[in-house]
């Protein structure tokens, strides 16, 4: 018998990631919009909330790479 064990033990909301990185949260929303669950992003829902993006540590690393990419290629970001 195989038991699946989730290796993710915490996530960080996009609001906190923006604060930690000193980035504009709206801009991060635009960038993170192209990320998939495999990239380390999930949606977290609570009572009375619409949901918020949150990132695993792996997701934050991927988001930082996207930030670098779009800083180097600002014309590629679709708004």
ABEGO torsion letter per residue (X at the ends): XBBBBBABABBBBAAAAAAAAGBBAAAAAAAAAABBAAAGBBBBBBBGBAEBBBBBAAAAAAAAAAAAAAAABAAABBX
